[in-house]
Amino acid sequence: AIVVAIVIALNVFVEKQNISDIDLTKEKLYSLSEESRGKVSNVTKETKITLYGMSDYPEVLDYAKLYNKENANITYEELDDATTRPELQQKYGLGTSITGGVVIIEAEERSKILSASDFYTYDYTTSEQYDVTEQLLTNAMLDVNLEQNPKIFFVTNHAQNADYYQVAKELLKNEAN
């Protein structure tokens, strides 16, 4: 009984210390990629990641911690009750029009909202689901930190498949364009 009590107390103590995980996997599955680390290391504006209703997505919180560890200008906050932050509730409709999990990334006057469903994509040709959390979060941080986003123009006068342009447009917007 004493050993069990010591293990539980030690576990609670370590959990409260918020020690970052050590990634021992060969592929560094639980670390930021070199590309993301390079991009977020250049963030100079105070950037805040607010995780609202994301308790079912612990990997998103892990990424927020990794970004904060990589750059002190990037902070994060977990929010389960929108009533504790009425300014966010009013600005983004948290708890009213937005009831599911979202991630809000803010830097100065710019912000971007990512839905929990955005963090996964499905390849219909292979019937596989892919996690794009890191890519999406990194691009959203770049999007709110760029002084001016690059512009891409589509010429659609003679487009037979104009619907495909809409898909391409959305994908390019996700890449901070």
Secondary structure as GFF3:
##gff-version 3
##sequence-region A 1 177
A	DSSP	alpha_helix	2	17	.	.	.	ID=ss1
A	DSSP	alpha_helix	34	40	.	.	.	ID=ss2
A	DSSP	beta_strand	47	52	.	.	.	ID=ss3
A	DSSP	alpha_helix	58	70	.	.	.	ID=ss4
A	DSSP	beta_strand	74	79	.	.	.	ID=ss5
A	DSSP	three_ten_helix	82	84	.	.	.	ID=ss6
A	DSSP	alpha_helix	86	92	.	.	.	ID=ss7
A	DSSP	beta_strand	102	107	.	.	.	ID=ss8
A	DSSP	beta_strand	110	115	.	.	.	ID=ss9
A	DSSP	three_ten_helix	116	119	.	.	.	ID=ss10
A	DSSP	beta_strand	120	123	.	.	.	ID=ss11
A	DSSP	beta_strand	128	131	.	.	.	ID=ss12
A	DSSP	alpha_helix	133	145	.	.	.	ID=ss13
A	DSSP	alpha_helix	162	174	.	.	.	ID=ss14
###
